[in-house]
């Protein structure tokens, strides 16, 4: 298993992590068996958005005796009413559900307290100017949550949360289809067929800027909807008309800036293993460009996707990393110190480019890499 640091939290999380929806409806014995399997494979991170009391209790039983070795991302503002999950902004309901969550998980704290599902700007302002954010801050001060996070599908709202300086973790939906779509307050728009009926080009700039902003600010990204609700794994349902593998979907998300972990909603050990296979997959198996490159309707032409196809560089430059760090500086008046240090730590730098053009021949997206290296060398000074 690969482990990554989740932003500035200091938490070391498994690159493959668990969404909780796959455990809904399972018995305690089934839940414990599947959690045992996950832990045996090195998974140490789970997202607990669901308020189902049986689910919470079963996960708590499965973590008995090993709570300290596991990182729990629990959600504020989810509750259980009339035998179903409900998102709430009622502060009394939010507090009661939080207390229930701790009790059923048999813990006295959450590693991450995630403000749940904030997609509209109106909802954002209600939360960040009202009792919900005050609750989150109080719970953090008391040590009952260690870090504050927020989940969203809307890059505009997510950016507002990051810019507030109050969150340390963002849970966001990332996959190559959603990345084509502009911001929306209606999550259903992300997988509406009509929104893929016309030609689309390159990652939506607000989404790309969000990922870069998280990297700059040290806000850790963990990812939901990596398979697009399963559509990307189906040739019939994928907007691309080609099926991606779980490994390809995961590789795409893990190559975005600031992404530390992928929350996969697995319904069985086999589905878990299909995600965990990313850890040992070959470069060819991880390659998602075969699905994305060369399409007339959906094009990423001229846009670095950090896929690494430009390699090998004649002089050993890690071109994808240079492009990533350069892109992180574009919107800044000065280079963020963390980006400067990451660039400095590279074995070879943009100024070493000999302009042989081999990388541009290799690139499936037609990126002007030589020009990019010149811009990076000028920006960083070497």
N, C-alpha and C positions, 0 to 999 in steps of 0.2 A: 504494500500500500504506500502511496505517496502522501506526505503530509505537507500542508502549507499553513503559513501564519495568516490568520484572519485579520487583515488590516492592522491597526494599531492596538488591537485587544491583547496581543501576546498569546492568544489561544492557538495551539497547533491542531488543526483539524484535518481529518482524512479527506482527500480529494473527492472520494466517493462517499456520500453520506445518505442518510435515510429520510425520505418523507414518511409521514405516519399513515397516509391513507391506505396503504397496502395491508395494514394491520387491523383495519376496521372489520368487525364481524368475526375475528379470529378468537379462538378460545385462549385461555391463559397458557395452556400447554403448547399450542401452536405458536403463540407469540414468543414464548420463551425459547422454543426450538429455533425459530427464525432469527431471533436476536442473538442467540448463541452462535449461529452460522455467521451472521454479520460480524460479530466481534472476533471470531476466529480468523476472519479475513482482514482484520485490521481496521474496520470501521469504528470510529469513536465519536460520531456526531449525528444527532437526530433533530429534526424539526417537528415540533408538537403543536400544530395549529388546531387540530381537532379537539373539541370539547367533550367528546363522547366519554362518559365516566368509565365504562368498561375498558375502553382503549387505554385511558390514562392509568387505570389500576393494573392492567396487564403489563404495560411497559414498566411500571414501577416494580412489579414482581420480577420481571426479566432483568432489571438492573440491580436487584438486591445483592449487596456485597461488592459492587463494582461501580457505584455511583461516581466516585472520584476519578475514575478512569474514563468517564464518558462526558461529553459536552452536550447539554440540553438547551435547545433553542425553543423556549415556550412562548406562547402568544398571549398578549393582553387584549382584552376586548372581544374574546369569543366566549360564548356561554351555551348552555344546554337547556332548551325549552321544548316542551311537548315532544320529547324523544327525538329532537333533531338539533343540529348545530345552528347557531345564530350569531352573526356579527352584531356587536352592540357598542354604543357609546354611552350607555347608562353607567355611571361610575360605580354605583352600588353593585350592579350586576357584574361589572368588570372585576371588582375587588373580590366578590364572593367566588367567582370562577377561578381567579388566581389562587385563592386560598385552597380551593378544592383541588386544583392542579398540583400544588405542592404536597398536599396530604396524600393524594393518590399515587404520586410518583415517589412518595416516601423520601422527600428531600426538603431542606429548608432554604433552598435557593435555586434559581435558574441561572445558567451561565449567560444567556442572552434573553432579555425580555423584549419580545418583538411586538411593536404596536401593529395591530393586525389590519391588513388590506385597506390601504389608503390610496384611492385612485382619483378622487376628485379634489380640485383646489378648495372647494367649499369645505369638504371634510378635513382637509389638511389644516385650514385655518381654525376650524372648530377644535381640532385636537391640540394644535400647538399654541393656541391662545386660551385653553381651557383646562378642565380638571384631568384629562387623560395624561397630558405631558407632565403635569404636576405629580400625578400618581407614579408615573415611571421614574421621575427624578427622586421622589421620596423612597421608593423601593430600592433604587440604586444606592442612595445614601445609607439606607439601613442594611445593605449587603444582601438583600433578598433577591435582587437581580444584580449581576456583575457588570453587564453591559447593556445599553439600550439599542434596539434595532427597530426597523420598520419594514413592512412588506408592501410592495406596490407593483402594478403592471404598467404604470404611466410614467414615462421618463421625466416629464415636466414636474410632476409632484415629487418624484423621487429626488430630483435635483434640488428642489426646495428644501427637502428634509436634510439632504447632505449639507447644503449651504447654511442651514440653521446652526450647525456645529453641535447639535444635541444628540445625534445618533452616531453609533460606532460601527454598525452593521446594517447592510441593506440586503433584503431578500428580493430578488427581481427575476422576472421571466426573460430568459435569454435563449434564443435559437435562431438559425439563419432566416427563417420565415418572419418571425416577429421583428427581427432587426430591420426588415425592409419597411415596416409600417410606421407612420407618423404617430405622435402621441395621441392618446384618446382616453376619455374617462370611462368608456364602456369596454370592459375587458372582452366582451363577445366580438368586438370588431377585429380582434387579433386573429381569430380563426374563421371569420366570415368569408365564404367563397368569393363573394363579389369584390372583396378588397384585393384579391389576387387575380382578377379577371383582366386587368390591364398591365402594361409593361411597368416594371419596377427596376430601379437602378440604385445600387449601392446602399450601404447601411444608412438608415435615417440619421441625420447629423445630431439630433437631440439625444438619441440613444448612444451614439458613439461618444459624444461629449460627456454624457453621464458616466460611462465606464472610466473615461480618462479623469474626470473630476474625483471619482472615488479613489483612484490610484493616487492622485495628487494629495488628497485630504487624509489618506490612510483609513478610509472607510472600507471595511471588508465586504466583498460581495459573495453571497451564496445564492445559488441558482435554482429556480423552480421552472417547471414547464420545459425542461430541456428537450423532451421528445414532442413538444407541441400537442400534448394530450394524446400522444400515440400516433398522430397523423403523419409525422415525419418518418415513421417506421413502416408505413404502408404506401406502396406504389399507387394504389387507387386513391388514397386520401391526401397524399402530399401535394402541395401546390406546384412542386417541381416536377411532378410526374415520375419521379424516381424515389425509391425508398432509400433512406439512410439507415445505417446500423446504429445500435446504441453507442458503440465505441466512437463512431464518427460524430454523432450529436454531442457527446461528452467532450471530445477533443475540441470541437468548435467553441463550446462555452468556456472551457478551461484556458483557451488562448486569448480570451478577452482580458483587457486590463483589470486589475483588482480582484478577479475571480479566484476564490480560494477553494470552493467546494460545490459539488452538485448534489442537490437533494433529489433522490430518485424514489418515486413512489412504487415500490416493488410489491407484488402480490404473492411472490413465492421465492424460494431460494434460487431457483433457476433464473428468475428475472434479476435477482441481486447479482448472480454470477455474471450475467450478460453485461452488467454495468462494471463490475469489478474487473472484467477482462480488459478494460482500458489500461489497467496498470501494467499488463504484460504484453499489450498489443504492439505489433511492429509498426514502423513508420508508415508502411503501406496500408495497414489495417486502420490506422488513425486518420488517414488522408480523406478529408471531406470534399476536396476540390473536384473529385470525379463527378459528384452530384451537382455541384454548383457552377462549374466552369463551362463555357461554351454554349450557354442558353441564350436564345434571342429575347425571350420574354423577361427573364430575370438576369441582370448583369451586374457584375462587380468590377467592370473594366476600369483599370487605372487605380484601383483601391487596394492597398495592402491589407490582406486578411490575416497576417501573422502565421500563415500556414507552414512556412519553412521550405517551400518548394524551390526557392531561390538557391538554396544550398546544393552542393558545397561551394563556398566562396574560394577563389583562387588564393587569397591571402588569409583566409580563416575568419573573416568578419561574420559575426552573428547578425545577419542583415535584418531579420525579423525583429530582433530586440532593439537594434539601432532605430528602426522605423517606429517601433512602439514608443521608445523614450523621446524621440524627436516629436512625434505627434502629441505627446503629453506637454510639450513646451509651446505649441503653436498659439494657444489662447492666452499665454502668460506674458506679462511684460518682462519677467525675469524667470530663469530656470529654477523650478522648485528644488530645494536642497536634496531631497530624497532622490529625485530623478537624476540630478547631477552625480550623486554617489553611485547610483545603479549603472549609469553610463560609464563612469570612471572604472568600475569594477570589471567591465568587459575586457577580455583578453586582447581583442583588436578593436580599433575604432574607425569611424567613417573616413577619416583623413588618409587611411592606409589603402583605400580603394584605388586600384590600378586601371579601372575603367575597361576591363577586358570584355564586359558585356555578357559573360556566361550566365550570370544571375538573371538578366533580363530575358535571355533565351529560355531559361527554365521556368520563369514565372507564368502561371496559368491565367493571371488577371491583367497582364500587360502593364504592370507598374513601371514607371520610369525610375528604376532603382539608382542608376548612376547619378541622376539629378537629385534624388533623395539623399544620397550619401554626401553630395556637395553641400546641400542645405544643412544637413546634420553637422558636418564638420565646421561649417561657418557658425552655426548656433552654439555648439559646445566648445569650439576653439581648437579642436584637434580630431 
